[in-house]
Amino acid sequence: MCVNTASGAQCLCSEGFNLNNNGKTCTESSPFFKRGFIVNNATTFAMHEVHSANGQSHQYVYVQILSSIIETFAVDAKSDIVYFVDSGNSVLKKHDLRSRQTRVLTSISSAKDLNFDWITNLLGWIESKQSSVCSYSVNSQIRDTIYADLKNPASLTIDPHNGFLYWISGKSGRFIVRGSWARDVPRVVISMKYLNDPISLKYDERSNRLYWLDRTILKSSTTTGTDIKSHIITNGATDVFLYKDCLGWINGDRLYFLRRRISNITEYVVKTIQNTRNVAVFDASLQNDKRGI
């Protein structure tokens, strides 16, 4: 509805709706916060408010996804979209946080480690049974195989500004590999002699570094594999995430935040949903194309 004010007509929206940039129309708002950290278990997405990283908020909201088993997920914060793999029905799905609608995008087999590249609008994941890296174009709705016949690939992560793909490979000894959307020949960036049992590989665009869990230790390196650092012993973490000056990880039903400041390091802990599987940062301001800047 619109009302007359001293400065002229002003349009307002009902509760649960946001006024669009044109100042005239309304769009249903998302049940989630504008910024925060999304976690999942098999049936639920929950979001912790961004100030959880400072220990200032223990609040979270959640949505349940019916008739699905959420295996892995990725977010498009600018569009209020959560993409996820429904392993119960072997499909890739899209959940619109504004309309609360879920729809099937394409069939999958054994997808793990879903990522969203907001520059190319490509979803990427690992098909573990086929030992391959696959993609799905949000624009053209075309599914493709980027790499096949890999050596036990796991833990895919993406550098969207350079189009690089990183994953952990190998069986008896594990190593970190770099490929690309352009299908450049994969090359080892960190050899097995520097790794023990790496999991949860993540690319951090702010520092242009790779982070991973190596047994109980959270480690990082440059994207070329140099300057390997050990940051903290996590004692059982299963997934890690990066947000500005914060390192974070999941351990059971707890989210841990380690703030990296010049003068000190502070750790905060908040309780989350049970049987948590993955975590992702939700912040539209991070989805900027910085190429050429």
KANORMO-V216232 format. One record per backbone hydrogen bond with DSSP energy under -1.0 kcal/mol. CO is the residue of the C=O (numbers start at 1). NH is the residue of the N-H. E is the energy in kcal/mol with one decimal. If there is no record, write none. Layout:
co->{CO;CO}
nh->{NH;NH}
e->{E;E}
//
This chain:
co->{1;3;5;8;10;14;16;18;20;25;27;35;36;37;38;39;40;42;43;44;45;46;47;48;49;50;51;51;52;59;61;63;69;72;74;76;80;81;82;83;84;85;86;90;91;92;92;93;94;95;96;101;103;106;110;112;115;117;117;121;122;123;124;125;126;127;131;132;133;133;134;135;136;137;142;144;147;150;151;154;157;159;159;163;164;165;166;167;168;169;175;176;176;177;178;179;180;187;190;191;192;197;199;202;204;204;209;210;211;212;213;214;216;217;218;219;220;221;222;226;229;232;239;241;243;245;246;247;248;249;250;253;254;255;256;257;258;259;264;266;268;270;278;280;282;283;284;286;290}
nh->{12;10;8;5;3;17;29;27;23;20;18;50;282;48;280;46;277;70;65;41;63;39;61;37;52;53;54;56;55;49;47;45;87;85;83;81;97;76;95;74;93;71;91;108;86;105;106;84;103;82;100;96;94;92;128;126;124;121;122;138;117;136;115;134;112;132;150;127;146;147;125;144;123;141;137;135;133;152;170;168;166;163;164;181;159;179;157;177;154;175;169;189;190;167;187;165;183;178;176;194;195;215;213;211;208;209;204;221;202;219;199;217;234;214;231;212;229;210;225;222;220;218;250;248;246;260;243;258;241;256;238;272;251;270;249;268;247;266;261;259;257;255;40;38;36;286;287;288;293}
e->{-3.7;-3.0;-1.6;-1.5;-3.0;-1.7;-3.0;-2.5;-2.2;-3.1;-3.2;-1.3;-3.1;-2.7;-2.4;-2.6;-3.5;-2.9;-2.8;-1.8;-2.7;-3.0;-1.9;-2.3;-2.4;-1.6;-1.4;-2.0;-1.5;-1.4;-3.1;-2.7;-2.1;-2.6;-2.8;-2.1;-2.6;-2.8;-3.0;-2.5;-3.3;-2.9;-1.7;-2.2;-2.9;-3.5;-1.1;-2.3;-2.2;-2.5;-1.9;-2.9;-2.6;-3.3;-1.6;-2.5;-2.2;-1.6;-1.3;-2.6;-3.1;-2.0;-2.5;-2.8;-2.2;-1.9;-3.0;-2.5;-2.5;-1.6;-2.0;-2.5;-2.7;-2.0;-2.5;-2.9;-2.3;-1.2;-3.6;-3.0;-2.9;-1.2;-1.3;-2.0;-2.6;-3.5;-2.4;-3.1;-1.9;-2.3;-3.1;-2.8;-1.6;-1.9;-2.0;-1.8;-1.7;-2.6;-2.2;-1.7;-1.3;-1.3;-2.6;-3.2;-1.5;-1.4;-2.8;-1.9;-3.1;-3.0;-2.5;-1.9;-3.8;-3.2;-3.3;-2.1;-3.0;-2.6;-1.9;-2.8;-2.1;-2.8;-2.3;-2.5;-2.1;-3.9;-2.4;-3.6;-2.2;-2.7;-2.2;-2.6;-2.2;-2.3;-1.6;-2.8;-2.7;-1.2;-1.5;-3.0;-2.8;-3.1;-1.4;-2.7;-2.2;-1.7;-1.5;-1.5;-2.0}
//
